[in-house]
């Protein structure tokens, strides 16, 4: 009797909960790995796209802020008494000038002139400002100020692309439908006679930090209001 029962049990079919085979397990693991790889690849691609969009937005914002900062200080460039020109140096990438910066304090008199510098060091467009120090007696050249203390410098825009500066002897962008030509800048920058004649400056900035980073550009033509109001005579 026991033998018959054992044979019957051995011949009985496998039930549904007998488990899965090794092959089925491996197939499931392969499919799961493929699906996981697709999800990871999609996530990485989405993250990269978001990063590029954020970088492009930041670059565009940074270059606009830098262009506006340069525009504000150039607009109020001013030749102090005893100085031959409002522009101290003027090249295609760097500029130094005197400016009447109102630092937010209401006043009925002109503020002391500040010497402003914009220079590019290969990685950053730097802005430096030096306040005027009034002299007890005029210098031999007739200057009433010195700029020898209190200089501060900041990185205005991080970029590996040099700024492009152009100088014009008129504040009018075009005449008779033709764009006004800029002054030709020699290797050492504009000489004093050309600097005295400058009435507007065009600034072109491009923000880019690395070869794979997105770039953004901005250009602004700035009329030197104090120079236009005084004419070409800096005295």
ZIWODA-V377583 format. One record per backbone hydrogen bond with DSSP energy under -1.0 kcal/mol. NH is the residue of the N-H (numbers start at 1). CO is the residue of the C=O. If there is no record, write none. Layout:
BEGIN
NH|CO, NH|CO
END
This chain:
BEGIN
5|1, 6|2, 7|3, 8|4, 9|5, 10|6, 11|7, 18|15, 25|21, 26|22, 27|23, 28|24, 29|25, 30|26, 31|27, 32|28, 33|29, 34|30, 35|31, 36|32, 37|33, 38|34, 39|35, 40|36, 41|37, 42|38, 43|39, 44|40, 45|41, 46|42, 47|43, 48|44, 49|45, 50|46, 51|47, 52|48, 53|49, 54|50, 55|51, 56|52, 57|53, 58|54, 59|55, 60|56, 61|57, 62|58, 63|59, 64|60, 65|61, 66|62, 67|63, 68|64, 69|65, 70|66, 71|67, 72|68, 73|69, 74|70, 75|71, 77|74, 78|98, 83|80, 88|96, 89|96, 91|94, 95|118, 96|89, 97|116, 98|86, 99|114, 100|76, 101|99, 114|99, 115|130, 116|97, 117|128, 118|95, 119|126, 121|124, 125|157, 126|119, 127|154, 128|117, 129|152, 130|115, 133|146, 135|144, 139|143, 142|139, 144|81, 146|133, 152|129, 154|127, 156|125, 157|125, 159|123, 160|208, 164|204, 165|92, 166|202, 168|200, 175|178, 178|175, 180|173, 183|167, 189|186, 190|90, 195|191, 196|192, 199|168, 200|168, 201|222, 202|166, 203|220, 204|164, 205|218, 207|216, 213|210, 216|207, 218|205, 220|203, 222|201, 224|199, 225|75, 225|223, 228|224, 229|225, 230|226, 231|227
END
